[in-house]
């Protein structure tokens, strides 16, 4: 059976980057995308497109995706956001029974990585640096201000707060759902991200020093070749028994790298990695397909700087403006390929 892939949330930075990488590797004929709006950045890299309900609608989202997958002969779903990954994790069996593969990590990896508290405890248990982390109410030995307050299971940087004294700590916790407290490590100028892939045998990684912008995206990256980062990646991936891809986020302090978050998914630097030959999306799909060939990756270890480039896409005549996004799915074939009317 011919493989046909669904990429979710192709209006986001990760989804559109993955769609572009897939388009270069496979061509658009086997790619379908979905999002909650028709105005999406990844539109030009897929052959089919439909609107989906927001993932926050839970079962309704799953029912809609499942129906479209059956209709379109989708063989593999590539969820791009953490909220979607959580839902698919809860409905693995349904898609498995339909012969539809899910490009998501094993449940035990998700259960640990989706909790920043559990992640910090795991990393420190491996003897690696990670910020001291507490739940509210725990005895916070050695607490020094400032400290970071963030959602334990939430994603994104918008809910992150800095507290400089006990009153601001209490106020920040009251404003943060599912809040935890973390030791403040390093500075924004010393933030690093590493893409890690393992097929269960080989563990490969590539790291960047990054600058954030555009709502938390990596807008500037600089290749970092430090054996210490490679060691951290290998120990974490080995402990997790990784068979897929993760992203490890770190800050540097006192000459070492402190792991403060693990994202159990493809990350926003995927486009930079792809251009350097680190094709973790393709490798993960090959792994799901049962291919056992050794990964062909030659790390040229070339110093580089990458920047995220902004672009424009026009949708003429207000395509889809009268569509009820909550109740209707549209066929991309209803659009003119060059931006005409629906």
Sine and cosine of phi, psi and omega as CSV:
sin_phi,cos_phi,sin_psi,cos_psi,sin_omega,cos_omega
0.00,0.00,0.69,-0.72,0.00,-1.00
-0.94,0.34,0.70,-0.71,0.01,-1.00
-0.95,0.30,0.66,-0.75,0.05,-1.00
-0.66,-0.75,0.82,-0.57,-0.20,-0.98
-0.94,-0.34,0.65,-0.76,0.13,-0.99
-0.94,-0.33,0.84,-0.55,0.08,-1.00
-0.96,-0.29,0.85,-0.52,-0.02,-1.00
-1.00,0.06,0.28,-0.96,0.10,-0.99
0.76,0.65,0.75,0.66,-0.06,-1.00
-0.97,0.22,0.01,1.00,0.13,-0.99
-1.00,0.09,-0.21,0.98,0.01,-1.00
-1.00,0.06,0.19,-0.98,-0.05,-1.00
-0.91,0.42,-0.63,0.78,-0.02,-1.00
-0.96,0.29,-0.73,0.68,-0.02,-1.00
-0.87,0.49,-0.68,0.73,-0.01,-1.00
-0.93,0.36,-0.59,0.81,0.04,-1.00
-0.92,0.39,-0.68,0.74,0.04,-1.00
-0.89,0.45,-0.67,0.74,0.03,-1.00
-0.86,0.50,-0.65,0.76,0.01,-1.00
-0.91,0.41,-0.68,0.74,0.05,-1.00
-0.89,0.45,-0.69,0.73,0.00,-1.00
-0.91,0.42,-0.63,0.78,0.01,-1.00
-0.88,0.48,-0.65,0.76,0.03,-1.00
-0.92,0.39,-0.57,0.83,-0.07,-1.00
-1.00,0.10,-0.63,0.77,-0.16,-0.99
-0.88,-0.48,-0.24,0.97,-0.14,-0.99
0.99,0.14,0.32,-0.95,-0.12,-0.99
-0.98,0.22,-0.25,0.97,-0.14,-0.99
-0.88,0.48,-0.43,0.90,-0.06,-1.00
-0.95,-0.31,0.25,0.97,-0.11,-0.99
-0.90,-0.43,0.74,-0.67,0.08,-1.00
-0.82,-0.57,0.61,-0.79,0.03,-1.00
-0.82,-0.57,0.33,-0.94,0.11,-0.99
-0.56,-0.83,0.36,-0.93,0.04,-1.00
-0.24,-0.97,0.08,-1.00,0.01,-1.00
-1.00,0.02,-0.05,1.00,0.05,-1.00
-0.67,-0.74,0.52,-0.85,0.03,-1.00
-0.98,0.22,-0.21,0.98,-0.05,-1.00
-1.00,-0.05,1.00,0.04,-0.16,-0.99
-0.81,-0.59,0.58,-0.82,-0.04,-1.00
-0.92,0.40,-0.51,0.86,-0.07,-1.00
-1.00,0.03,0.13,0.99,-0.10,-1.00
-0.83,0.55,-0.63,0.78,-0.10,-1.00
-0.97,0.25,-0.10,0.99,-0.08,-1.00
-0.95,-0.32,0.09,1.00,0.02,-1.00
-0.81,-0.58,0.39,-0.92,-0.01,-1.00
-1.00,-0.08,-0.50,0.87,0.05,-1.00
-0.83,-0.55,0.50,-0.86,-0.01,-1.00
-0.52,-0.86,0.61,-0.80,0.12,-0.99
-0.56,-0.83,0.42,-0.91,0.08,-1.00
-0.99,0.12,0.64,-0.77,0.03,-1.00
-0.85,-0.53,0.45,-0.89,0.09,-1.00
-0.91,0.41,0.34,-0.94,0.10,-1.00
-0.87,0.49,0.59,-0.81,-0.02,-1.00
-0.89,0.46,-0.38,0.92,0.00,-1.00
-0.91,0.42,-0.22,0.98,0.05,-1.00
-0.99,0.13,0.04,1.00,0.18,-0.98
0.88,0.47,-0.91,-0.41,-0.10,-0.99
-0.87,0.48,-0.58,0.82,0.01,-1.00
-0.89,0.46,-0.62,0.78,0.07,-1.00
-0.88,0.47,-0.73,0.68,-0.01,-1.00
-0.88,0.48,-0.69,0.73,0.00,-1.00
-0.88,0.48,-0.66,0.75,-0.02,-1.00
-0.92,0.40,-0.72,0.70,0.00,-1.00
-0.90,0.44,-0.68,0.73,-0.01,-1.00
-0.87,0.49,-0.72,0.70,-0.01,-1.00
-0.88,0.48,-0.68,0.74,0.00,-1.00
-0.93,0.38,-0.59,0.81,0.02,-1.00
-0.91,0.42,-0.67,0.75,0.04,-1.00
-0.91,0.41,-0.69,0.73,-0.02,-1.00
-0.89,0.46,-0.61,0.79,-0.14,-0.99
-0.97,-0.23,0.12,0.99,-0.01,-1.00
0.85,0.53,0.65,0.76,0.05,-1.00
-0.93,0.36,0.73,-0.69,0.02,-1.00
-0.96,-0.27,-0.29,0.96,-0.03,-1.00
-0.48,-0.88,0.74,-0.68,0.05,-1.00
-0.96,-0.27,0.72,-0.70,0.00,-1.00
-0.89,-0.45,1.00,0.05,-0.01,-1.00
-0.95,0.32,0.69,-0.73,-0.12,-0.99
-0.96,-0.26,-0.35,0.94,-0.06,-1.00
-0.92,-0.39,0.41,-0.91,-0.04,-1.00
-0.90,0.43,-0.61,0.80,0.02,-1.00
-0.88,0.48,-0.67,0.74,0.03,-1.00
-0.92,0.38,-0.65,0.76,0.00,-1.00
-0.87,0.50,-0.67,0.75,0.03,-1.00
-0.86,0.51,-0.68,0.73,0.00,-1.00
-0.91,0.42,-0.73,0.68,-0.01,-1.00
-0.90,0.43,-0.55,0.84,0.06,-1.00
-0.87,0.49,-0.58,0.81,-0.01,-1.00
-0.98,0.20,-0.21,0.98,-0.05,-1.00
-0.79,-0.61,0.52,0.86,-0.02,-1.00
-0.83,0.56,-0.71,0.70,-0.13,-0.99
-0.88,0.47,-0.62,0.78,-0.04,-1.00
-0.88,0.47,-0.71,0.70,-0.02,-1.00
-0.96,0.28,-0.58,0.82,0.04,-1.00
-0.88,0.48,-0.69,0.72,-0.01,-1.00
-0.90,0.44,-0.43,0.90,0.02,-1.00
-1.00,-0.01,0.06,1.00,0.01,-1.00
0.97,0.24,0.38,0.92,-0.01,-1.00
-0.96,-0.28,0.86,-0.50,-0.01,-1.00
-0.98,0.17,0.51,-0.86,0.05,-1.00
-0.89,-0.45,0.82,-0.58,0.03,-1.00
-1.00,0.05,0.94,0.33,0.07,-1.00
-0.71,-0.71,0.39,-0.92,-0.02,-1.00
-0.97,0.26,0.23,-0.97,0.03,-1.00
-0.87,0.49,0.43,-0.90,-0.10,-0.99
-0.86,0.52,-0.64,0.77,-0.06,-1.00
-0.91,0.41,-0.50,0.86,0.06,-1.00
-0.94,0.33,-0.69,0.73,0.02,-1.00
-0.90,0.44,-0.67,0.74,-0.05,-1.00
-0.88,0.47,-0.59,0.81,0.02,-1.00
-0.98,0.18,-0.75,0.66,-0.14,-0.99
-0.94,0.33,-0.49,0.87,0.00,-1.00
-0.97,0.26,-0.12,0.99,0.09,-1.00
-0.92,-0.39,0.89,-0.45,0.02,-1.00
-0.92,0.40,-0.51,0.86,0.05,-1.00
-0.91,0.42,-0.78,0.63,0.00,-1.00
-0.90,0.44,-0.59,0.81,0.02,-1.00
-0.88,0.47,-0.75,0.66,-0.02,-1.00
-0.88,0.48,-0.68,0.73,0.00,-1.00
-0.90,0.44,-0.65,0.76,0.01,-1.00
-0.90,0.44,-0.73,0.68,-0.05,-1.00
-0.89,0.46,-0.70,0.72,0.02,-1.00
-0.92,0.40,-0.53,0.85,0.06,-1.00
-0.92,0.40,-0.41,0.91,0.05,-1.00
-1.00,0.08,0.02,1.00,-0.01,-1.00
0.98,0.18,0.32,0.95,0.00,-1.00
-0.96,-0.27,0.45,-0.89,-0.02,-1.00
-0.93,0.36,0.69,-0.72,0.10,-0.99
-0.41,-0.91,0.55,-0.84,-0.01,-1.00
-0.85,0.52,0.66,-0.75,0.15,-0.99
-0.87,0.50,0.68,-0.73,-0.17,-0.99
-0.70,-0.71,0.68,-0.73,-0.04,-1.00
-0.71,-0.70,0.54,-0.84,0.29,-0.96
-0.99,0.15,0.49,-0.87,0.10,-1.00
-0.83,0.56,0.72,-0.69,0.00,-1.00
0.99,-0.15,-0.31,0.95,0.07,-1.00
-0.96,0.29,0.42,-0.91,0.09,-1.00
-0.95,0.32,0.88,-0.48,-0.10,-1.00
-0.98,-0.19,0.98,0.18,0.00,-1.00
-0.90,0.43,0.75,-0.66,0.08,-1.00
0.96,0.29,0.38,0.93,-0.01,-1.00
-0.93,0.37,0.84,-0.55,0.08,-1.00
-0.84,-0.54,0.65,-0.76,0.06,-1.00
-1.00,0.05,0.50,-0.87,0.03,1.00
-0.97,0.22,0.32,-0.95,0.11,-0.99
-0.77,-0.63,0.30,-0.95,-0.02,-1.00
-0.97,-0.24,0.71,-0.70,0.11,-0.99
-0.90,-0.44,0.80,-0.60,-0.01,-1.00
-0.53,-0.85,0.27,-0.96,0.07,-1.00
-0.96,0.29,0.73,-0.68,-0.02,-1.00
-0.89,0.46,-0.68,0.74,-0.09,-1.00
-0.92,-0.40,0.02,1.00,0.02,-1.00
-0.99,0.17,0.23,-0.97,0.00,-1.00
-0.82,-0.57,0.35,-0.94,-0.01,-1.00
1.00,-0.01,0.25,-0.97,-0.09,-1.00
-0.99,-0.16,-0.06,1.00,-0.11,-0.99
-0.92,0.39,-0.49,0.87,-0.04,-1.00
-1.00,-0.02,0.00,1.00,-0.03,-1.00
-0.97,0.22,0.75,-0.66,-0.01,-1.00
-0.76,-0.64,0.45,-0.89,0.05,-1.00
-0.92,-0.39,0.79,-0.61,0.04,-1.00
-0.93,-0.35,0.72,-0.69,-0.08,-1.00
-0.95,-0.32,-0.06,1.00,0.01,-1.00
-0.28,-0.96,0.20,-0.98,-0.04,-1.00
-0.82,0.57,-0.68,0.74,0.01,-1.00
-0.88,0.47,-0.67,0.74,0.00,-1.00
-0.95,0.32,-0.46,0.89,0.10,-1.00
-0.90,0.43,-0.75,0.66,0.00,-1.00
-0.89,0.47,-0.67,0.74,0.01,-1.00
-0.90,0.43,-0.67,0.74,-0.02,-1.00
-0.91,0.40,-0.63,0.78,0.03,-1.00
-0.90,0.43,-0.60,0.80,0.02,-1.00
-0.92,0.40,-0.45,0.89,-0.02,-1.00
-1.00,-0.04,-0.07,1.00,-0.10,-1.00
-0.91,-0.42,0.88,-0.47,0.05,-1.00
-0.95,0.32,0.72,-0.69,0.05,-1.00
0.85,0.52,0.66,0.75,-0.16,-0.99
-0.97,0.25,0.51,-0.86,0.15,-0.99
-0.76,-0.65,0.23,-0.97,0.00,-1.00
-0.88,-0.48,0.74,-0.68,0.01,-1.00
-0.78,-0.63,0.56,-0.83,0.14,-0.99
-0.86,0.51,0.67,-0.75,0.02,-1.00
-0.99,0.15,0.84,-0.54,-0.07,-1.00
-0.87,-0.49,0.72,-0.69,0.16,-0.99
0.87,0.49,-0.41,-0.91,0.02,-1.00
-0.67,-0.74,0.20,-0.98,0.03,-1.00
-0.89,0.45,-0.39,0.92,0.00,-1.00
-0.98,0.20,-0.14,0.99,-0.01,-1.00
-0.83,-0.56,0.79,0.62,0.00,-1.00
-0.95,-0.30,0.67,-0.75,-0.11,-0.99
-0.73,-0.68,0.49,-0.87,0.05,-1.00
-0.70,-0.72,0.67,-0.74,-0.02,-1.00
-0.78,-0.62,0.80,-0.60,0.14,-0.99
-1.00,0.04,0.74,-0.67,-0.06,-1.00
-0.79,-0.61,0.71,-0.71,0.08,-1.00
-0.72,-0.70,0.64,-0.77,0.11,-0.99
-0.64,-0.77,0.66,-0.76,0.11,-0.99
-0.99,-0.12,0.21,0.98,-0.04,-1.00
0.99,-0.14,-0.24,0.97,0.03,-1.00
-0.85,-0.53,-0.88,0.47,0.02,-1.00
-1.00,-0.05,0.62,-0.78,0.07,-1.00
-0.88,-0.47,0.86,-0.51,-0.02,-1.00
-0.89,-0.46,0.56,-0.83,0.01,-1.00
-0.55,-0.83,0.39,-0.92,0.08,-1.00
-0.55,-0.84,0.72,-0.69,-0.16,-0.99
-0.82,-0.57,0.52,-0.86,0.04,-1.00
-0.71,-0.71,0.58,-0.82,0.31,-0.95
-1.00,0.08,0.70,-0.72,-0.18,-0.98
-0.75,-0.66,0.41,-0.91,0.16,-0.99
-0.87,-0.50,0.68,-0.74,-0.08,-1.00
-0.98,-0.18,0.45,-0.89,0.06,-1.00
-0.11,-0.99,-0.08,-1.00,0.06,-1.00
0.77,0.63,0.76,0.65,0.04,-1.00
0.97,0.25,0.49,0.87,0.08,-1.00
0.98,-0.18,0.04,1.00,0.03,-1.00
-0.98,0.20,0.40,-0.92,0.13,-0.99
-0.98,0.21,0.94,-0.35,-0.06,-1.00
-0.99,-0.17,-0.30,0.95,0.08,-1.00
-0.59,-0.81,0.77,-0.64,0.01,-1.00
-0.77,-0.64,0.53,-0.85,0.05,-1.00
-0.78,-0.63,0.82,-0.57,-0.03,-1.00
-0.87,0.49,0.74,-0.67,0.03,-1.00
-0.86,-0.51,0.77,-0.63,-0.01,-1.00
-0.86,-0.52,1.00,0.09,-0.07,-1.00
-0.83,-0.56,0.86,-0.51,0.00,-1.00
-0.83,0.55,-0.46,0.89,0.00,-1.00
-0.91,0.42,-0.66,0.75,0.05,-1.00
-0.90,0.44,-0.67,0.74,0.03,-1.00
-0.87,0.49,-0.65,0.76,0.03,-1.00
-0.89,0.46,-0.69,0.72,0.02,-1.00
-0.87,0.50,-0.72,0.69,-0.01,-1.00
-0.87,0.49,-0.69,0.72,-0.05,-1.00
-0.93,0.38,-0.62,0.78,-0.01,-1.00
-0.94,0.34,-0.65,0.76,0.02,-1.00
-0.92,0.40,-0.75,0.66,-0.03,-1.00
-0.89,0.45,-0.63,0.78,0.02,-1.00
-0.91,0.42,-0.68,0.74,0.01,-1.00
-0.90,0.44,-0.64,0.77,-0.02,-1.00
-0.97,0.22,-0.15,0.99,-0.10,-0.99
0.81,0.59,0.76,0.65,-0.10,-1.00
-0.90,0.43,0.72,-0.69,0.19,-0.98
-0.70,-0.71,0.99,0.15,-0.09,-1.00
0.44,-0.90,-0.50,-0.87,-0.07,-1.00
-0.82,-0.57,0.58,-0.81,0.16,-0.99
-0.67,-0.75,0.17,-0.99,0.07,-1.00
-0.78,-0.62,0.78,-0.63,-0.01,-1.00
-0.93,-0.36,0.82,-0.58,0.00,-1.00
-0.96,-0.28,0.70,-0.72,-0.11,-0.99
-0.65,-0.76,0.37,-0.93,0.23,-0.97
-0.81,-0.59,0.55,-0.83,-0.03,-1.00
-0.99,-0.13,0.74,-0.68,0.05,-1.00
-0.48,-0.88,0.71,-0.71,0.02,-1.00
0.80,0.60,0.62,0.79,0.10,-0.99
0.99,0.16,0.07,1.00,0.01,-1.00
-0.76,-0.65,0.23,-0.97,-0.07,-1.00
-0.96,-0.28,0.83,-0.56,-0.01,-1.00
-0.98,-0.19,0.87,-0.49,0.03,-1.00
-0.98,0.20,0.87,-0.49,0.02,-1.00
-0.92,-0.39,-0.18,0.98,0.00,-1.00
-0.32,-0.95,0.57,-0.82,0.14,-0.99
-0.81,-0.58,0.85,-0.52,0.06,-1.00
-0.99,-0.14,0.90,-0.44,-0.07,-1.00
-1.00,0.08,0.84,0.54,-0.08,-1.00
-0.29,-0.96,0.06,-1.00,0.18,-0.98
-0.92,0.40,0.64,-0.77,-0.10,-1.00
-0.93,-0.38,0.07,-1.00,-0.16,-0.99
-0.95,0.31,-0.20,0.98,0.07,-1.00
-1.00,0.00,0.24,0.97,-0.06,-1.00
-0.84,0.54,-0.61,0.79,0.00,-1.00
-0.92,0.40,-0.65,0.76,0.06,-1.00
-0.90,0.44,-0.71,0.71,-0.01,-1.00
-0.87,0.49,-0.69,0.73,-0.05,-1.00
-0.86,0.51,-0.68,0.74,-0.02,-1.00
-0.92,0.38,-0.32,0.95,0.04,-1.00
-0.99,-0.14,0.18,0.98,0.07,-1.00
1.00,0.05,0.03,1.00,0.02,-1.00
-1.00,-0.02,1.00,0.02,-0.19,-0.98
-0.98,-0.18,0.91,0.42,-0.10,-0.99
-0.90,0.44,-0.48,0.88,0.05,-1.00
-0.90,0.43,-0.76,0.65,0.01,-1.00
-0.89,0.46,-0.67,0.74,-0.02,-1.00
-0.89,0.45,-0.63,0.78,0.00,-1.00
-0.92,0.39,-0.66,0.75,0.03,-1.00
-0.90,0.43,-0.65,0.76,0.07,-1.00
-0.87,0.49,-0.63,0.77,0.02,-1.00
-0.89,0.45,-0.68,0.73,0.03,-1.00
-0.90,0.43,-0.53,0.85,0.00,-1.00
-0.99,0.16,-0.04,1.00,0.04,-1.00
0.99,0.13,0.23,0.97,0.03,-1.00
-0.96,0.28,0.72,-0.69,-0.12,-0.99
-0.91,-0.41,0.27,0.96,0.03,-1.00
-0.94,0.33,0.54,-0.84,0.03,-1.00
-0.90,0.43,0.66,-0.75,-0.03,-1.00
-0.89,0.46,0.77,-0.64,0.01,-1.00
-1.00,-0.09,1.00,-0.09,0.01,-1.00
-0.64,-0.77,0.86,-0.52,0.05,-1.00
-0.94,-0.35,0.93,-0.36,-0.01,-1.00
-0.99,0.15,0.97,-0.26,-0.02,-1.00
-0.96,0.26,-0.23,0.97,0.06,-1.00
0.76,0.65,0.74,0.68,-0.01,-1.00
-0.99,-0.11,0.79,-0.61,0.08,-1.00
-0.85,0.52,0.66,-0.75,-0.01,-1.00
-0.39,-0.92,0.38,-0.93,0.15,-0.99
-0.80,-0.61,0.72,-0.69,0.02,-1.00
-0.84,-0.55,0.55,-0.83,0.06,-1.00
-0.81,-0.59,0.52,-0.86,0.07,-1.00
-1.00,0.07,0.79,-0.61,-0.09,-1.00
-0.98,-0.18,0.75,-0.66,0.07,-1.00
-0.99,0.11,0.49,-0.87,0.04,-1.00
-0.57,-0.82,0.00,-1.00,-0.02,-1.00
-0.78,-0.62,0.51,-0.86,0.09,-1.00
-0.63,-0.78,0.84,-0.54,-0.01,-1.00
-0.99,-0.13,0.75,-0.67,0.15,-0.99
-0.93,-0.36,0.98,-0.22,-0.12,-0.99
-0.95,0.32,0.48,-0.88,0.11,-0.99
0.86,0.51,0.45,0.89,0.10,-1.00
0.87,0.49,0.74,0.67,-0.04,-1.00
-0.76,0.65,0.78,-0.62,0.12,-0.99
0.97,0.23,0.15,0.99,-0.11,-0.99
-0.92,0.40,-0.39,0.92,0.00,-1.00
-0.99,-0.15,0.13,0.99,-0.05,-1.00
-0.99,0.12,0.72,-0.69,0.11,-0.99
-0.98,0.19,0.98,-0.20,-0.10,-0.99
-0.90,0.44,-0.39,0.92,-0.06,-1.00
-0.99,0.16,-0.35,0.94,-0.15,-0.99
-0.79,-0.61,-0.09,1.00,-0.13,-0.99
-0.82,-0.58,0.65,-0.76,0.15,-0.99
-0.92,-0.40,0.66,-0.75,-0.04,-1.00
-0.90,-0.44,0.45,-0.89,0.07,-1.00
-1.00,0.04,0.72,-0.70,0.03,-1.00
-0.88,0.47,-0.49,0.87,-0.04,-1.00
-0.87,0.48,-0.23,0.97,0.06,-1.00
-0.98,0.22,-0.19,0.98,0.03,-1.00
-1.00,-0.06,0.51,-0.86,0.22,-0.98
-0.96,0.26,0.73,-0.68,-0.10,-0.99
-0.85,0.53,-0.47,0.88,-0.07,-1.00
-0.98,-0.18,0.24,0.97,0.11,-0.99
0.98,-0.19,0.43,0.90,0.02,-1.00
-0.99,0.17,-0.26,-0.96,-0.11,-0.99
-1.00,0.06,0.31,-0.95,0.01,-1.00
-0.99,0.10,0.00,0.00,0.00,0.00
